[in-house]
């Protein structure tokens, strides 16, 4: 196979590939096949010894070998890629840092396109630096992600289908910002005080953070130690 009319297409399939090359047979072979990766073309047509047509089946992923099989002989040389997944929104798009559910995790729905049509397709997702512990395929436009609590704002949400990852376009998710509700005391000596208790919410789970990620300040003066 030396040439193809296109090298990529929709995950739903249906793209017509006009393939050119040599040794396809001087007449239509009695036993032959056209494949994109492991999947046979949904429709195939022999045109000549140097031309065949393939209408792609549905699929996901990139770098699939395009192969022509005539009897036991198999020839290739080109690759075809399905459209990469696209993430458009997340619901909900913000949550408290600490889940209050019995599982200690959140379920979020990721909406987009090109997630595929096969529920057995390998789908992975991540929120910020945290990979979803479980990712459920729902449809070509929706996957469900189970993620632990965390901290931070303006986090990217990524989906990978058959190893092909979506692009990081714009931040789509945030954990709620910390909110200070009360101080252990409101006045103190100018020399400082060993411990000022701060109470509020959305401070995160300290055990899963590092001290460099948790800071506090009084006015323009940073606290020496935060625990």
Secondary structure, DSSP 8 states (H G I E B T S, - for coil): --EES-SEE-TT---EEEEE-S-S-SS--SSEEEEETTEE-SEEEEEETTEEEEE------S-EEEEEEETTEEEEEEEEEE---EEEEEESSEE-SS--STTSEEEEEEEEE---S-TTS-EEEEETTEE-SEEEEEETTEEEEEEE----SSB-EEEEETTEE----S--BEE---EEEEES-S---TT--S---EEEE----GGGS-GGG---EETTEE-S---
